[in-house]
Amino acid sequence: MTDAFDVVVVGAGIAGCACARELTDAGVQVAVVEHDAPGGGATAAGMGHIVVMDDSPAQLALTHYARSLWQKLTSELPASVEYEERGTLWIAADHEEMTQVHTKHATCTGDGVRSEVLDAVALSEAEPRLRTGLAGALLVPDDAILYPPAAARYLLQAAQRAGARLIRGTVTRAGNGAVTLSDGTMLASDHIVIATGVEVSMFPWIRLKKRKGHLVITDRYPGFVRHQLVELGYLKSAHATTSDSVAFNVQPRMTGQLLIGSSRQYMQEDATADAGLVDRMLRRAYEYMPQLASLSATRVWTGFRAATSDKLPWIGPTHDPTLYMLAGFEGLGITMAPAAARLLADHLLARQSAIDPGPYLPERMARAETILV
């Protein structure tokens, strides 16, 4: 027996759940297929930082748009999502990095993103536990944090209330208007959305690569950190494509816990935590905030980011007229999810998009000359 749907979304991470919510809100009949817990995988492994990023104009446009959509959702998000506008502090270690702060501030201003340059004194007042001697920071006050698995589950539940159907199972084939599950179930649809993160082995033509990351979470220390803290060196780490790297990245959770990151590893398939890299990551954090060394950590985990060669996601149709991509967000999937879902829905429903969808179209795969390593 074959069930038919307007759209079948493969994958119930935050991007797939946002897509289901967006489409059911428009009256589309949607099935979501997931073999594991919704909101698991890369969604559960991420920090949950809703951040405007400006590595490229296209990235800036998409993250700014996405943050505005998250802000519109705040009135309906349940307490379990733990949404808070903490703001991001991009920290400059020296005068050279303060030049980057001013450049970033100008970029934000040009795109209508609120930001404020803090000198060393203002930074110390904003975050007293940072070490002395830092040059300053850029404060982006409207950036936020949330708890990603709960956000994904909420979006999926909202879609289900509007008629979406969650189907548990493992997809073995997808394309040419059909999705086949391991138990033999077949789902028919002219619109199949691939939102499976790094799990794309059934599609050998998809040129995604895994980037492994580590996170540490502490015991509860309410008020220890006030903002999302990120060193400007994080941007250099994010741009690296061949070497392992770490950067100072600390997030306060509503529970009083702290998430400490971040790391990037390449050519890694093993999900086991790398003790040496975790040590490097923590030592980097202590350089910026020495008192972190006195806190108790309760858990370490890893996750895999799905990365593309140009650091932009794939959103839209593929060479198969029934297959659509919603993937390749690397470390920005939580931020980008509502905007990516909106752009894909715009395409499927022939609606005008609020931003240019061109930079994110999967047709870039055919033009890529390099494969991430």
Backbone torsions as a table, in degrees:
resi	resn	phi	psi	omega
1	MET	NA	138.5	-179.8
2	THR	-119.1	127.0	174.7
3	ASP	-93.8	144.1	-178.8
4	ALA	-115.1	141.5	179.7
5	PHE	-138.9	156.0	174.2
6	ASP	-63.5	-43.8	-179.3
7	VAL	-139.8	136.8	170.9
8	VAL	-114.7	120.5	177.5
9	VAL	-99.9	120.5	179.2
10	VAL	-97.6	109.6	-179.4
11	GLY	115.0	125.1	-179.7
12	ALA	-114.5	41.0	164.3
13	GLY	-75.8	-173.2	-173.5
14	ILE	-65.8	-32.8	178.5
15	ALA	-68.2	-45.1	178.4
16	GLY	-63.9	-40.1	179.3
17	CYS	-67.0	-40.0	177.1
18	ALA	-64.5	-37.5	178.4
19	CYS	-64.2	-45.1	178.8
20	ALA	-60.9	-43.0	179.1
21	ARG	-62.2	-46.5	-177.7
22	GLU	-61.1	-43.1	-176.7
23	LEU	-74.0	-40.9	179.6
24	THR	-67.5	-31.5	175.1
25	ASP	-61.1	-26.3	179.4
26	ALA	-93.3	7.6	176.7
27	GLY	85.0	16.2	-179.0
28	VAL	-86.8	140.7	177.8
29	GLN	-83.2	116.0	-170.3
30	VAL	-124.3	139.6	166.8
31	ALA	-116.3	139.0	175.9
32	VAL	-115.8	125.1	-178.3
33	VAL	-107.9	127.9	-178.5
34	GLU	-147.5	132.3	-179.7
35	HIS	-91.0	-13.7	-176.3
36	ASP	-124.9	-167.0	179.3
37	ALA	-69.9	130.9	174.1
38	PRO	-56.4	138.0	-177.2
39	GLY	81.6	10.1	176.8
40	GLY	-88.0	-157.3	177.3
41	GLY	61.6	-138.7	-178.0
42	ALA	-62.1	-30.7	179.3
43	THR	-61.6	-47.4	-179.1
44	ALA	-70.4	-23.8	-177.4
45	ALA	-84.4	-12.9	-172.3
46	GLY	-85.9	165.9	-179.7
47	MET	-73.6	-36.2	-174.8
48	GLY	85.9	38.9	179.7
49	HIS	-94.5	116.5	176.2
50	ILE	-91.8	103.9	-165.8
51	VAL	-136.3	138.9	171.3
52	VAL	-84.5	121.8	-178.9
53	MET	-116.3	145.4	-172.8
54	ASP	-129.5	36.9	176.7
55	ASP	-62.8	-27.6	177.7
56	SER	-151.0	159.5	177.5
57	PRO	-57.6	-37.2	-179.5
58	ALA	-68.5	-39.5	177.5
59	GLN	-65.8	-41.2	178.2
60	LEU	-61.1	-45.8	-178.6
61	ALA	-61.3	-43.9	-175.8
62	LEU	-72.4	-42.6	-179.0
63	THR	-70.9	-36.5	177.4
64	HIS	-64.6	-44.3	177.8
65	TYR	-61.7	-44.5	-178.3
66	ALA	-63.4	-42.6	179.5
67	ARG	-61.1	-38.0	178.9
68	SER	-64.7	-34.0	178.0
69	LEU	-71.8	-38.5	174.3
70	TRP	-60.6	-41.2	-179.2
71	GLN	-62.1	-35.6	178.0
72	LYS	-69.6	-23.3	-179.3
73	LEU	-84.1	-13.8	-169.4
74	THR	-57.9	-34.1	-176.3
75	SER	-68.1	-20.2	-178.1
76	GLU	-107.4	-10.7	-177.1
77	LEU	-69.0	134.1	178.5
78	PRO	-73.2	165.4	-178.8
79	ALA	-59.5	-28.9	-177.9
80	SER	-62.4	-22.8	179.8
81	VAL	-75.2	-20.9	174.3
82	GLU	57.2	41.2	-179.5
83	TYR	-74.5	125.8	177.4
84	GLU	-141.9	134.5	174.1
85	GLU	-87.8	85.1	-179.2
86	ARG	-83.6	-24.9	-174.4
87	GLY	82.3	153.5	176.8
88	THR	-109.0	135.9	170.5
89	LEU	-109.0	112.2	174.6
90	TRP	-89.4	110.3	-166.8
91	ILE	-94.6	130.3	176.9
92	ALA	-99.5	123.1	-178.3
93	ALA	-78.4	-27.0	-174.4
94	ASP	-149.2	-178.4	-176.8
95	HIS	-67.1	-31.6	176.9
96	GLU	-62.3	-42.6	179.1
97	GLU	-72.9	-24.1	174.0
98	MET	-64.5	-28.9	173.5
99	THR	-61.2	-40.1	176.8
100	GLN	-65.6	-36.0	177.4
101	VAL	-58.9	-46.6	-178.9
102	HIS	-67.4	-36.4	176.6
103	THR	-64.6	-44.2	179.7
104	LYS	-64.7	-39.1	177.9
105	HIS	-61.5	-43.4	179.2
106	ALA	-64.0	-40.7	178.4
107	THR	-63.3	-46.0	178.3
108	CYS	-59.5	-46.0	-179.3
109	THR	-59.8	-42.5	-179.5
110	GLY	-64.2	-25.5	-179.2
111	ASP	-102.4	6.7	179.0
112	GLY	77.8	21.0	177.9
113	VAL	-95.0	121.8	179.7
114	ARG	-64.6	133.8	175.4
115	SER	-156.8	161.9	-177.2
116	GLU	-144.0	132.3	176.4
117	VAL	-83.0	127.4	177.1
118	LEU	-109.2	133.6	173.3
119	ASP	-83.0	-176.6	-175.4
120	ALA	-60.0	-40.4	-179.1
121	VAL	-67.2	-46.3	-179.6
122	ALA	-64.1	-36.6	177.8
123	LEU	-64.2	-42.9	179.5
124	SER	-63.0	-35.8	178.2
125	GLU	-70.9	-35.5	-179.3
126	ALA	-71.8	-37.6	-178.4
127	GLU	-139.2	85.1	-173.0
128	PRO	-63.0	-19.9	-176.7
129	ARG	-87.9	-4.2	171.9
130	LEU	-67.0	151.7	-179.1
131	ARG	-67.6	157.2	175.8
132	THR	-74.6	159.3	176.2
133	GLY	95.1	-5.9	175.7
134	LEU	-71.2	146.9	-171.7
135	ALA	-79.4	-29.6	-177.4
136	GLY	155.5	-159.9	-176.8
137	ALA	-166.6	166.3	168.0
138	LEU	-108.7	123.7	176.0
139	LEU	-96.5	124.0	173.0
140	VAL	-111.8	93.4	-165.3
141	PRO	-70.2	-21.5	-175.0
142	ASP	-91.2	-3.8	173.3
143	ASP	-64.3	156.0	-172.1
144	ALA	-138.1	174.5	171.9
145	ILE	-132.2	156.1	174.4
146	LEU	-155.4	172.5	178.5
147	TYR	-97.2	105.3	-167.7
148	PRO	-58.5	-46.5	-178.2
149	PRO	-59.2	-39.4	179.7
150	ALA	-67.8	-36.5	178.0
151	ALA	-64.4	-43.7	179.1
152	ALA	-63.0	-45.3	-179.7
153	ARG	-62.4	-39.2	178.9
154	TYR	-62.6	-45.5	-179.9
155	LEU	-62.2	-40.4	178.5
156	LEU	-66.7	-43.8	179.4
157	GLN	-62.6	-37.1	176.7
158	ALA	-64.1	-40.0	177.1
159	ALA	-64.8	-40.8	179.7
160	GLN	-64.9	-38.7	177.0
161	ARG	-62.0	-27.6	179.3
162	ALA	-91.7	5.2	173.3
163	GLY	115.4	-4.0	178.9
164	ALA	-66.4	149.5	-179.8
165	ARG	-114.9	127.3	176.1
166	LEU	-93.5	124.1	-179.4
167	ILE	-115.9	121.1	179.1
168	ARG	-86.1	128.6	178.7
169	GLY	165.6	166.1	179.6
170	THR	-102.5	124.7	179.9
171	VAL	-79.1	129.2	177.1
172	THR	-105.6	-25.9	176.9
173	ARG	-148.2	146.9	175.9
174	ALA	-152.1	133.3	178.5
175	GLY	143.1	167.3	179.8
176	ASN	53.3	36.3	173.7
177	GLY	82.5	13.7	-178.5
178	ALA	-147.2	147.8	173.4
179	VAL	-121.9	127.2	-180.0
180	THR	-112.0	132.0	178.4
181	LEU	-99.7	163.4	-175.7
182	SER	-64.0	-23.8	178.2
183	ASP	-88.1	6.0	178.1
184	GLY	95.3	-9.6	177.6
185	THR	-60.5	138.8	177.2
186	MET	-122.5	136.4	177.1
187	LEU	-119.6	129.1	-179.3
188	ALA	-102.3	135.7	176.7
189	SER	-165.4	143.7	174.0
190	ASP	-83.2	-2.9	-177.7
191	HIS	-138.5	101.7	-178.6
192	ILE	-113.7	119.7	-176.0
193	VAL	-102.1	121.5	179.0
194	ILE	-91.7	108.7	-178.6
195	ALA	-130.7	51.6	-170.8
196	THR	-104.0	12.9	179.0
197	GLY	62.8	-127.4	-177.9
198	VAL	-84.5	-5.8	-177.3
199	GLU	-85.3	79.1	-175.4
200	VAL	-127.1	24.2	-175.8
201	SER	-61.7	-24.9	179.4
202	MET	-77.1	-5.2	179.5
203	PHE	-122.8	80.1	-174.3
204	PRO	-61.6	-17.3	-179.6
205	TRP	-83.2	-7.6	178.8
206	ILE	-83.6	120.9	-174.3
207	ARG	-98.1	65.7	175.0
208	LEU	-104.0	148.2	175.8
209	LYS	-127.2	150.2	179.2
210	LYS	-84.3	136.2	169.7
211	ARG	-122.9	113.5	-174.7
212	LYS	-80.7	139.5	176.8
213	GLY	-133.7	157.1	177.8
214	HIS	-119.9	147.8	171.0
215	LEU	-135.8	146.9	174.4
216	VAL	-119.3	137.9	174.5
217	ILE	-119.8	139.8	-176.9
218	THR	-97.1	175.3	167.6
219	ASP	-67.5	-173.0	-173.4
220	ARG	-90.2	121.8	178.0
221	TYR	-136.7	74.6	-175.7
222	PRO	-56.1	134.1	175.8
223	GLY	81.2	0.6	-177.7
224	PHE	-64.7	-39.9	178.0
225	VAL	-129.7	141.6	-175.3
226	ARG	-104.0	-31.0	-175.6
227	HIS	-121.6	167.0	163.9
228	GLN	-71.4	123.9	-176.5
229	LEU	-109.7	127.4	-179.5
230	VAL	-139.4	129.9	174.6
231	GLU	-76.0	146.5	177.6
232	LEU	-61.9	-23.2	175.2
233	GLY	-63.0	-16.1	176.2
234	TYR	-57.8	-35.1	-178.8
235	LEU	-65.4	-39.2	176.7
236	LYS	-65.9	-38.5	177.8
237	SER	-63.0	-42.3	-178.6
238	ALA	-66.0	-28.6	-178.9
239	HIS	-81.0	-19.7	-179.8
240	ALA	-64.7	143.0	-178.0
241	THR	-124.2	-8.1	-175.3
242	THR	-127.5	-18.2	-174.6
243	SER	-116.0	148.2	174.1
244	ASP	-67.5	145.4	-177.2
245	SER	-149.7	158.4	174.9
246	VAL	-133.4	158.6	177.6
247	ALA	-155.1	152.0	178.1
248	PHE	-72.0	123.6	-177.4
249	ASN	-156.7	107.9	-175.9
250	VAL	-127.6	135.5	-178.6
251	GLN	-126.3	129.9	173.4
252	PRO	-83.4	131.9	177.5
253	ARG	-97.6	157.6	179.3
254	MET	-61.6	-25.1	179.2
255	THR	-73.3	-10.4	-173.4
256	GLY	94.6	-8.2	176.4
257	GLN	-77.4	163.7	175.4
258	LEU	-121.5	136.1	169.3
259	LEU	-96.0	130.3	-179.2
260	ILE	-118.6	125.1	176.0
261	GLY	-139.4	-163.7	-5.3
262	SER	-130.0	167.2	179.0
263	SER	-141.0	157.5	173.3
264	ARG	-136.4	129.4	175.9
265	GLN	-128.0	148.1	-176.8
266	TYR	-122.1	156.6	-179.1
267	MET	58.3	36.6	-178.9
268	GLN	-120.1	125.6	176.0
269	GLU	-112.1	-16.5	-176.9
270	ASP	-82.2	124.7	-178.4
271	ALA	-80.4	-3.7	179.9
272	THR	-64.2	139.5	178.3
273	ALA	-64.2	137.7	177.9
274	ASP	-92.7	104.9	-174.1
275	ALA	-59.5	-37.7	179.7
276	GLY	-65.3	-41.6	-179.9
277	LEU	-70.8	-38.0	176.8
278	VAL	-61.5	-40.7	177.4
279	ASP	-61.8	-43.4	177.1
280	ARG	-60.9	-42.3	-178.0
281	MET	-64.0	-43.6	180.0
282	LEU	-68.9	-39.8	178.3
283	ARG	-62.8	-36.9	175.7
284	ARG	-63.3	-41.8	178.6
285	ALA	-63.0	-40.9	-179.2
286	TYR	-66.1	-28.9	177.6
287	GLU	-61.4	-35.1	-179.1
288	TYR	-89.7	-33.4	-176.9
289	MET	-138.8	83.6	-173.0
290	PRO	-55.6	-32.1	-176.5
291	GLN	-68.5	-13.9	175.4
292	LEU	-59.5	-29.7	-177.6
293	ALA	-64.0	-19.0	-179.1
294	SER	-89.6	-4.8	-177.0
295	LEU	-87.9	155.5	178.6
296	SER	-94.1	126.9	174.6
297	ALA	-90.0	143.7	-178.3
298	THR	-110.2	-21.3	-177.3
299	ARG	-162.6	150.1	172.2
300	VAL	-126.7	138.1	175.0
301	TRP	-144.2	168.9	179.9
302	THR	-126.4	163.8	174.4
303	GLY	-154.7	168.7	-178.8
304	PHE	-120.6	125.5	176.5
305	ARG	-88.9	137.9	177.2
306	ALA	-91.2	111.9	-171.4
307	ALA	-111.7	145.3	173.7
308	THR	-107.4	167.8	-175.5
309	SER	-70.5	-24.7	-178.5
310	ASP	-110.8	10.6	173.8
311	LYS	65.8	22.6	173.4
312	LEU	-122.3	147.0	-178.9
313	PRO	-73.4	164.9	173.7
314	TRP	-101.3	117.8	-178.1
315	ILE	-133.2	108.6	177.3
316	GLY	136.9	-165.4	-172.5
317	PRO	-74.9	158.1	177.2
318	THR	-116.9	-170.8	178.7
319	HIS	-64.8	-26.4	173.6
320	ASP	-86.0	116.3	-174.4
321	PRO	-62.9	-9.6	177.7
322	THR	-103.0	-3.7	-177.8
323	LEU	-108.9	135.9	179.9
324	TYR	-130.0	143.8	-179.2
325	MET	-101.9	142.1	172.3
326	LEU	-143.8	75.4	-168.1
327	ALA	-158.5	172.4	175.4
328	GLY	84.8	32.6	-175.2
329	PHE	-84.9	-10.0	-174.2
330	GLU	48.0	-120.9	-175.8
331	GLY	-88.8	11.2	-174.1
332	LEU	-119.2	17.7	-178.1
333	GLY	-62.8	-38.0	180.0
334	ILE	-65.5	-45.7	178.1
335	THR	-60.8	-52.1	-167.1
336	MET	-78.2	-16.1	-169.5
337	ALA	-48.8	-52.4	-176.5
338	PRO	-66.9	-33.7	179.3
339	ALA	-72.8	-40.5	177.7
340	ALA	-62.5	-41.7	177.9
341	ALA	-63.5	-40.4	179.3
342	ARG	-64.9	-42.7	179.7
343	LEU	-64.3	-41.7	179.3
344	LEU	-66.0	-42.3	177.5
345	ALA	-62.9	-38.7	177.0
346	ASP	-57.4	-43.0	180.0
347	HIS	-65.2	-48.2	-176.6
348	LEU	-65.8	-31.4	-176.2
349	LEU	-101.1	6.4	179.1
350	ALA	56.5	42.9	178.3
351	ARG	-99.6	155.7	173.8
352	GLN	-74.2	132.6	-179.4
353	SER	-89.7	152.0	-179.7
354	ALA	-73.2	-27.2	175.3
355	ILE	-127.6	163.6	-179.4
356	ASP	-66.8	117.8	-179.5
357	PRO	-79.3	-9.3	-172.8
358	GLY	-54.9	-45.2	-176.3
359	PRO	-63.4	-14.4	-173.7
360	TYR	-108.3	2.2	-176.4
361	LEU	-66.9	138.9	-178.6
362	PRO	-65.3	-13.2	177.6
363	GLU	-58.0	-16.5	175.8
364	ARG	-61.2	-25.3	-179.7
365	MET	-56.3	-40.0	-178.2
366	ALA	-70.1	-22.1	-177.7
367	ARG	-94.4	-12.8	-176.0
368	ALA	-65.5	132.6	-179.5
369	GLU	-100.7	-13.2	-179.5
370	THR	-127.2	152.4	176.0
371	ILE	-114.3	133.7	-179.7
372	LEU	-61.4	144.9	176.3
373	VAL	-120.4	NA	NA
